[in-house]
Amino acid sequence: MFRCRLNLRVWGVASLLVTLSFSVAVRADDAPVAAVVPAPVEPLAAQIDRLIAAKLPDYDKVAAPVSTDLEFFRRISLDLTGSIPTAKQSREFLADPAPDKRAKLIDQMLASPEFARQLARVLDVMLMQRRPQQNVPIADWKAFLYQACLENRPWDQLVAEILSADGIDPETRAASRFYLDRGGEVNLITADIGRIFMGVNLECAQCHNHPHVEEWKQSHYYGISAYLVRSSLFNDKGKQVFQELAVGEVKFESVFDIRDKISKGPQSTLPRVFDGMLDFEPKFDFGQEYARAPAKDVRPIPNFSRRAQLADAVIAPTNKQFRRNIANRLWATVMGRGLVHPLESDHSENLASHPELLDILADNIAARKYDMRAFLKDLLLTKTYQRSSLRTPEQQATPAPADATFAVAIMRPMSAEQLAWSLMEATGIAEIYRVNQGKDRSEAKMYAQLGGVEQTYVNLFGGEPGKPAKDFEATVEQTLYLSNNEAVLKWLPPAGKNLCQRLLDLPPTDFQAMAEDLYLSCLTRLPTPEEVQELTVYMADRAETRSVAYQELIWALVTSAEFRFNH
């Protein structure tokens, strides 16, 4: 006889490491029983790198090398904290000899309030596309998202809160901005639910089956619309809420059928999400439909709410589009491009660049119970994320791989928020505020004091409100602002321990130290010998005007293309 002991250790959900150990007790006449130790399951980060490499012939030869420490530090600081690091932080990271310092940095940043703020910004732009305030204060909405990210609230739970909020309960009113600041417009909300939560743009399926995507039907659009068709804005004692009636059906008819005179008349559908089961809807006797019947200045309360069923239908395990969409969007957030691109075109005629990988990622984030922080960690640990945006001189002799191969880090323009905070960090203004806060300094205090600067940059660099972000294109107004605006120029003169003052505190002929502080502060890299020489020559005849010269150098670096991009 023998006894078996099973030890199971689980690291994460997608990165399962299973260890079997056996203790064997045998009789003297029994043959020994060999222990069976299966190979560990491949961690998610390793799966990602393997599948990315497998898609491109000669991947190892054409893929960019892994980024330098400072290149990685700048990139991950922008992605996880919304700003470039300080020169001091860069020096400390560069000097750290620990072989696992990148993994430790990822853990440290993911646990920080700065990450919660940055993820909240990403979600805000995704969910509201910088729409102007209508019925819910933007500050309340942003505070709601920040708290959710600070708590690491799962994505499906967050979506359920947003799609269930009607603005009536003060505790959940902030979440109702998704509905209320779209004016309660059912068609707009229907289209945005498809795009934002499921990666499908059903807008062209409103009047007929989608002309270019065979699987997107008019009934799909109106299946979602049926959850909302009974809802509208209602002025409830001076504040707008999203009321709901107990009656009302969607009616739709294909304009093509009408044109070709084959229409069978208007159709209707019960609430549904794609081809899932039609939702059950109870029937009430006439006069029994309401817990509170509609009347003048009285908000009705139906005995059965269609809209209350919407969140469960969207986040249901049977709705694979939901998990594919968030996996693809988070991938695009840190990699610069979705596996499905554009993000709102996930269908069979626009396959993912790496279909097997997207399936794995979608199942993985669902298995993690939509833990965005844990999911992002595995993405950040990959060589795919950590590759350089520059290939070696030998590689540059051949054409660069396409962005969709993810063989080279994709250069991305800073968001408006990243630009604002990075400018304040580079010039040293942020450090002055931190010093002034003393021992009680915190991310929340920094945001309270400097959040207005962020909004200024959002207004100018944030794109058209309510519209999807466009490819990067610097405008004349943006260039003039960075070149001439007093709000930018006032950060350059010496003050406290800002960058200009730190340069003035250095020996006037220590050009190496001068160049290092300047380039680490602004570009998160060390200067080349040629750049040190250029600075030496530039400062040679400016001994009497050092402060002005330093301000010119700082301005030149923070307005450069190298500064403006996350690379």
C-alpha positions in Angstrom: 0.0 0.0 0.0 1.1 3.6 -0.5 0.1 7.0 0.7 0.1 10.0 -1.6 0.3 13.6 -0.5 -0.7 16.3 -3.0 0.6 19.9 -2.7 -1.0 22.5 -4.9 0.3 26.0 -5.2 -1.4 28.5 -7.4 0.3 31.7 -8.5 -2.2 33.9 -10.2 -5.0 32.5 -12.3 -3.5 32.5 -15.7 0.0 31.7 -14.5 -0.7 28.4 -12.8 2.3 26.7 -11.3 1.3 23.3 -10.2 3.7 21.2 -8.1 2.9 17.5 -7.3 4.9 15.8 -4.6 4.5 12.3 -3.5 5.6 10.6 -0.3 5.6 6.8 -0.8 5.4 4.1 1.9 5.7 0.6 0.5 5.9 -2.9 1.9 9.2 -4.6 1.7 8.1 -6.8 -1.2 6.6 -3.9 -3.2 8.5 -2.2 -6.0 9.1 1.5 -5.5 6.6 3.9 -7.1 8.2 6.6 -9.2 7.1 10.2 -8.5 5.4 11.9 -11.4 6.1 15.6 -11.6 4.3 17.2 -14.6 5.8 20.2 -16.2 4.6 23.6 -14.8 2.0 25.4 -16.8 3.5 28.2 -18.9 3.1 31.6 -17.2 1.0 34.2 -19.1 4.0 36.5 -19.8 5.9 33.7 -21.4 2.8 32.7 -23.4 2.5 36.2 -24.7 6.1 36.4 -25.8 6.0 33.0 -27.4 2.8 33.7 -29.4 4.1 37.2 -30.5 7.4 35.7 -31.7 5.7 32.8 -33.5 3.7 35.1 -35.8 6.7 36.8 -37.4 9.4 34.8 -39.4 12.9 35.5 -38.1 11.4 37.3 -35.1 14.6 37.0 -33.1 16.6 38.7 -35.8 14.2 41.6 -36.5 12.7 42.3 -33.1 14.2 45.3 -31.2 16.4 44.4 -28.2 15.0 44.7 -24.7 14.9 48.4 -23.7 17.6 50.0 -21.5 16.8 50.5 -17.9 16.1 54.2 -18.3 14.0 53.7 -21.5 12.0 51.1 -19.5 11.7 53.4 -16.5 10.4 56.3 -18.5 7.9 54.2 -20.4 6.5 52.5 -17.4 6.4 55.7 -15.3 4.2 57.3 -18.0 2.0 54.2 -18.4 1.5 53.6 -14.7 1.8 57.0 -13.0 1.0 59.4 -15.8 4.3 61.3 -15.6 8.0 60.9 -16.3 10.2 60.1 -13.3 12.5 62.6 -11.5 16.2 62.7 -12.2 16.8 61.4 -8.6 14.5 58.4 -9.2 16.2 57.6 -12.5 19.6 57.6 -10.9 18.5 55.3 -8.1 16.9 52.9 -10.6 20.0 52.9 -12.8 22.2 52.2 -9.9 20.1 49.4 -8.5 22.1 46.1 -9.2 19.1 43.8 -8.4 18.3 41.5 -11.3 14.6 41.6 -10.5 14.4 45.4 -10.2 12.0 45.8 -13.1 9.5 43.3 -11.6 9.8 45.1 -8.2 9.2 48.5 -9.8 6.1 47.1 -11.6 4.7 45.9 -8.2 5.6 49.2 -6.5 3.9 51.3 -9.2 0.8 49.2 -9.5 0.3 49.5 -5.7 0.6 53.3 -5.8 -2.1 55.9 -5.7 -0.5 57.4 -8.8 -1.4 54.3 -10.7 -5.0 54.5 -9.5 -5.1 58.0 -10.7 -3.6 57.2 -14.1 -5.9 54.2 -14.7 -8.9 56.3 -13.7 -7.8 58.8 -16.4 -7.6 56.0 -19.0 -11.1 54.7 -18.0 -12.5 58.3 -18.0 -11.4 58.9 -21.6 -12.6 55.5 -22.7 -16.0 55.9 -21.0 -16.8 59.6 -21.5 -14.4 60.7 -24.3 -13.9 64.0 -22.5 -17.5 65.0 -22.8 -18.5 68.4 -21.2 -20.3 68.4 -18.0 -24.1 68.4 -18.2 -25.9 66.9 -15.2 -23.2 65.3 -13.1 -20.1 67.2 -11.9 -17.0 65.9 -13.6 -15.1 66.1 -10.4 -17.6 63.7 -8.8 -17.3 61.2 -11.7 -13.5 61.3 -11.6 -13.5 60.8 -7.8 -15.7 57.8 -8.3 -13.3 56.3 -10.9 -10.3 57.1 -8.8 -11.8 55.3 -5.7 -12.7 52.3 -7.8 -9.1 52.0 -9.1 -7.7 52.7 -5.7 -9.7 49.7 -4.4 -8.8 47.7 -7.5 -12.5 47.2 -8.1 -13.0 44.5 -10.8 -13.9 45.7 -14.3 -17.2 43.8 -14.4 -18.3 45.2 -11.1 -17.4 48.7 -12.1 -19.4 48.3 -15.4 -22.3 46.9 -13.5 -22.3 50.0 -11.2 -22.2 52.4 -14.1 -24.9 50.7 -16.1 -27.2 50.3 -13.1 -26.9 53.9 -11.8 -29.9 56.2 -12.6 -28.8 59.3 -10.6 -31.5 58.9 -8.0 -29.5 57.6 -5.1 -26.9 60.2 -4.0 -24.5 57.4 -3.2 -24.3 56.2 -6.8 -25.1 59.4 -8.6 -21.5 60.0 -9.8 -21.7 56.7 -11.7 -24.8 57.8 -13.6 -22.8 60.3 -15.6 -22.5 57.7 -18.3 -26.2 58.1 -18.9 -27.0 61.6 -17.7 -24.2 63.4 -19.5 -25.2 61.8 -22.8 -28.5 63.5 -22.2 -30.3 60.2 -21.8 -30.2 59.8 -25.6 -31.1 56.2 -26.2 -29.5 55.8 -29.6 -26.3 57.4 -28.4 -26.2 55.3 -25.3 -27.0 52.1 -27.3 -24.1 52.7 -29.8 -21.7 53.6 -27.0 -22.5 50.5 -25.0 -21.6 48.4 -28.0 -18.4 50.3 -28.8 -17.1 50.8 -25.3 -18.0 47.6 -23.5 -18.0 45.1 -26.3 -15.7 46.4 -29.0 -18.5 46.5 -31.7 -19.6 49.6 -33.5 -23.3 48.9 -34.3 -24.1 52.5 -35.3 -24.4 51.5 -38.9 -26.8 48.7 -37.9 -29.4 51.2 -36.7 -31.2 51.5 -40.0 -30.4 48.1 -41.5 -28.1 45.1 -41.1 -24.5 46.4 -41.1 -23.4 46.8 -44.8 -19.8 45.7 -44.2 -20.0 43.3 -41.3 -22.2 40.3 -42.0 -22.6 39.2 -38.3 -23.7 42.6 -37.0 -27.5 42.7 -37.4 -30.1 45.4 -37.0 -31.7 43.2 -34.3 -28.4 43.3 -32.3 -28.6 47.1 -32.2 -32.2 47.1 -31.1 -31.7 44.2 -28.7 -29.5 46.5 -26.7 -31.8 49.5 -27.3 -34.7 47.5 -25.9 -33.2 47.7 -22.4 -33.2 51.5 -22.7 -36.2 52.5 -24.8 -38.4 53.0 -21.8 -35.9 55.4 -20.1 -35.5 59.2 -20.4 -34.3 62.1 -18.4 -36.7 63.4 -15.7 -36.4 66.5 -13.5 -36.7 65.1 -10.0 -36.9 68.0 -7.6 -34.4 70.1 -9.5 -31.9 67.4 -10.6 -32.0 65.3 -13.7 -32.3 61.5 -13.3 -32.8 58.6 -15.6 -36.5 57.6 -15.2 -38.1 54.4 -16.6 -41.6 53.6 -17.7 -43.2 50.2 -17.6 -44.3 50.2 -21.3 -42.6 50.9 -24.6 -41.1 48.7 -27.3 -38.4 49.2 -29.9 -39.7 49.2 -33.5 -37.3 48.8 -36.4 -37.5 48.2 -40.1 -34.7 47.9 -42.6 -34.5 50.8 -45.0 -33.2 48.4 -47.6 -36.3 46.3 -47.3 -38.5 49.4 -47.5 -36.6 50.5 -50.6 -36.9 47.1 -52.3 -40.6 46.8 -51.2 -40.0 43.5 -49.4 -40.6 44.8 -45.9 -42.8 42.8 -43.6 -43.5 45.9 -41.5 -41.9 47.1 -38.3 -40.3 44.4 -36.1 -39.7 44.4 -32.4 -37.4 42.5 -30.0 -37.2 41.8 -26.3 -34.0 43.0 -24.6 -31.0 40.9 -25.6 -27.3 41.2 -26.1 -26.3 39.8 -29.5 -27.6 36.2 -30.0 -28.0 35.4 -26.3 -31.2 34.0 -24.9 -34.0 36.5 -24.9 -34.5 37.9 -21.4 -37.6 36.8 -19.5 -40.1 39.6 -19.0 -43.0 39.2 -16.6 -46.5 40.2 -17.6 -48.7 42.4 -15.4 -52.4 42.9 -15.4 -53.5 46.3 -16.6 -53.0 48.9 -13.9 -50.5 46.7 -12.0 -47.4 47.7 -14.1 -46.2 50.3 -11.6 -45.1 50.4 -8.0 -45.6 54.2 -8.4 -47.6 55.3 -11.4 -46.5 58.2 -13.6 -48.2 61.6 -12.8 -47.3 65.2 -13.2 -44.0 65.9 -11.5 -44.0 62.3 -10.1 -41.2 60.0 -11.2 -42.7 56.6 -12.1 -41.3 53.3 -10.7 -42.1 50.2 -12.7 -42.6 46.8 -11.0 -40.2 45.4 -13.5 -37.2 47.4 -14.8 -35.7 46.4 -18.2 -32.7 48.7 -17.6 -31.9 46.9 -14.4 -31.2 43.8 -16.4 -28.8 45.5 -18.8 -25.6 45.3 -16.6 -26.0 41.5 -16.0 -26.6 40.9 -19.7 -23.5 42.9 -20.7 -21.1 41.3 -18.2 -22.6 37.8 -18.5 -20.0 35.0 -19.0 -21.8 34.0 -22.2 -21.0 37.4 -23.7 -17.5 36.7 -25.0 -17.3 40.2 -26.5 -17.2 41.8 -23.1 -14.0 39.9 -22.0 -12.4 40.2 -25.4 -13.0 44.0 -25.4 -11.4 44.8 -22.1 -8.5 42.5 -22.7 -7.9 44.2 -26.0 -8.3 47.7 -24.6 -5.9 47.1 -21.7 -3.4 45.6 -24.1 -3.6 48.7 -26.4 -3.2 51.0 -23.3 0.3 49.7 -22.6 1.4 48.3 -26.0 0.2 51.3 -28.2 -2.1 49.3 -30.4 -4.9 46.7 -30.0 -4.6 43.1 -31.1 -7.9 44.0 -32.7 -7.4 47.4 -34.4 -9.4 49.6 -34.5 -10.6 48.8 -31.0 -14.3 49.0 -31.9 -14.1 46.6 -34.9 -13.9 43.2 -33.3 -15.5 40.9 -35.9 -14.7 38.0 -38.2 -13.7 40.2 -41.1 -11.2 42.1 -39.0 -9.3 39.4 -37.2 -7.0 40.1 -34.4 -3.3 40.3 -35.3 -2.8 37.3 -33.0 -6.1 35.5 -32.6 -5.0 32.8 -30.3 -3.3 35.3 -28.0 -6.5 37.5 -27.7 -8.5 34.4 -26.9 -6.1 33.5 -24.1 -6.0 37.1 -22.8 -9.8 37.3 -22.8 -10.2 34.0 -20.9 -7.4 35.0 -18.6 -8.9 38.3 -17.4 -12.3 36.6 -16.9 -10.7 33.9 -14.9 -9.0 36.5 -12.8 -12.5 37.9 -12.1 -11.6 41.0 -14.1 -8.7 42.1 -11.9 -7.2 44.8 -14.1 -4.2 45.4 -11.9 -3.1 41.7 -12.0 -3.8 41.4 -15.7 -1.7 44.5 -16.5 1.2 43.2 -14.4 1.6 40.1 -16.7 1.5 42.4 -19.7 4.2 44.6 -18.3 6.5 41.6 -17.4 6.7 40.5 -21.0 9.6 41.2 -23.3 7.0 42.3 -25.8 6.2 45.3 -23.5 9.8 45.9 -22.6 11.3 45.9 -26.0 13.0 49.1 -27.2 11.5 51.5 -29.7 14.8 51.5 -31.6 16.4 48.6 -33.4 20.1 48.0 -33.6 22.1 49.7 -36.3 22.4 46.4 -38.0 18.7 45.8 -38.0 18.0 49.3 -39.4 19.4 48.1 -42.7 16.2 46.1 -43.2 12.6 47.4 -43.2 11.1 47.8 -39.8 8.4 45.3 -38.8 4.8 46.6 -38.9 3.3 47.9 -35.6 0.9 44.9 -35.6 3.8 42.5 -35.1 4.7 44.1 -31.7 8.4 43.4 -32.5 9.4 47.0 -31.7 7.9 49.2 -29.0 5.3 51.5 -30.6 5.9 55.2 -30.1 2.9 56.9 -28.6 2.2 60.6 -28.1 1.7 61.6 -24.4 -1.9 62.1 -23.4 -2.8 65.6 -22.4 -2.6 64.6 -18.7 0.8 62.9 -19.2 2.1 66.0 -20.9 0.9 68.3 -18.1 2.4 66.3 -15.3 5.6 65.5 -17.2 6.2 69.2 -17.9 5.8 70.0 -14.2 8.1 67.1 -13.3 10.8 68.0 -15.8 10.9 71.7 -14.9 10.9 70.9 -11.1 7.6 72.6 -10.3 6.1 69.4 -9.0 9.1 68.9 -6.7 8.5 72.4 -5.2 5.0 71.4 -4.3 6.1 68.1 -2.8 8.7 69.9 -0.7 6.2 72.5 0.5 3.8 69.7 1.6 6.5 68.4 4.0 5.9 65.1 5.7 2.2 65.1 5.0 2.7 65.0 1.2 0.4 62.7 -0.7 -0.8 62.1 -4.3 -4.3 63.4 -3.3 -2.8 66.7 -2.2 -0.7 67.0 -5.3 -3.8 66.4 -7.5 -5.8 68.9 -5.5 -3.2 71.6 -5.9 -2.2 70.9 -9.5 -5.3 69.3 -11.1 -6.3 72.6 -12.6 -3.1 72.6 -14.7 -4.0 69.1 -15.9 -7.4 70.4 -17.0 -5.8 73.3 -18.9 -3.8 70.8 -21.0 -6.9 68.6 -21.5 -8.7 71.5 -23.0 -5.9 72.3 -25.4 -4.4 68.9 -26.1 -7.3 66.5 -25.4 -8.9 66.4 -28.8 -12.5 67.0 -29.7 -14.9 66.2 -26.8 -17.2 63.3 -27.3 -15.2 62.0 -30.3 -12.7 59.0 -30.5 -9.1 60.0 -30.2 -7.4 60.7 -33.5 -3.9 60.0 -34.6 -1.3 62.4 -33.2 -1.2 65.8 -35.0 0.4 68.8 -33.3 -1.6 72.0 -34.0 -0.5 75.6 -34.3 -2.3 76.5 -31.1 -0.5 73.7 -29.2 2.9 74.8 -30.5 2.3 78.5 -29.7 1.1 77.6 -26.2 4.3 75.7 -25.4 6.4 78.4 -27.0 4.8 81.6 -25.6 2.3 80.9 -22.9 3.1 82.6 -19.6 1.9 79.5 -17.7 4.7 77.4 -19.3 7.4 80.1 -19.3 7.0 80.8 -15.6 8.1 77.3 -14.7 11.5 77.9 -16.2 13.2 80.6 -14.0 15.0 79.5 -10.8 12.8 78.8 -7.8 13.0 76.5 -4.8 14.7 73.4 -6.0 13.4 73.4 -9.6 15.6 72.3 -12.4 17.0 75.7 -13.3 18.0 76.3 -9.7 19.6 72.9 -9.4 21.7 73.7 -12.5 22.7 77.1 -11.0 23.8 75.3 -7.8 26.3 73.2 -9.8 29.9 74.4 -10.3 29.7 76.6 -13.5 32.3 74.6 -15.3 31.0 71.1 -14.4 29.4 70.6 -17.8 29.1 66.8 -17.4 27.0 67.1 -14.2 25.1 69.9 -15.8 24.2 67.9 -18.9 23.3 64.8 -16.9 20.9 66.6 -14.6 19.3 68.4 -17.6 18.8 65.2 -19.7 17.8 63.0 -16.9 15.2 65.5 -15.7 13.7 66.1 -19.1 14.3 63.0 -21.2 15.1 60.3 -18.6 18.4 59.4 -20.2 22.0 60.3 -20.0 23.5 62.7 -22.5 25.7 61.4 -25.3 29.3 62.7 -25.4 28.2 64.9 -28.4 25.4 66.4 -26.3 27.8 67.2 -23.5 30.1 68.9 -25.9 27.3 70.9 -27.4 26.3 72.1 -24.0 29.9 72.9 -23.1 30.2 75.1 -26.3 26.8 76.7 -25.7 27.6 77.7 -22.1 31.2 78.8 -22.8 30.3 82.5 -23.4 27.3 82.6 -21.2 28.9 82.8 -17.7 27.1 86.1 -17.0 23.7 84.9 -18.2 23.7 81.3 -16.9 20.1 81.5 -15.6 18.7 82.6 -19.0 20.9 80.0 -20.8 19.6 77.2 -18.6 16.0 78.3 -19.2 16.6 78.2 -22.9 18.1 74.7 -22.7 15.2 73.4 -20.5 12.6 74.9 -22.9 14.4 73.3 -25.9 14.3 69.8 -24.4 10.7 69.9 -23.1 9.3 71.1 -26.4 11.3 68.5 -28.4 9.6 65.6 -30.2 11.6 63.2 -27.9 9.9 64.7 -24.9 6.4 64.6 -26.3 6.4 60.9 -27.0 6.2 57.8 -24.9 8.8 55.6 -26.5 
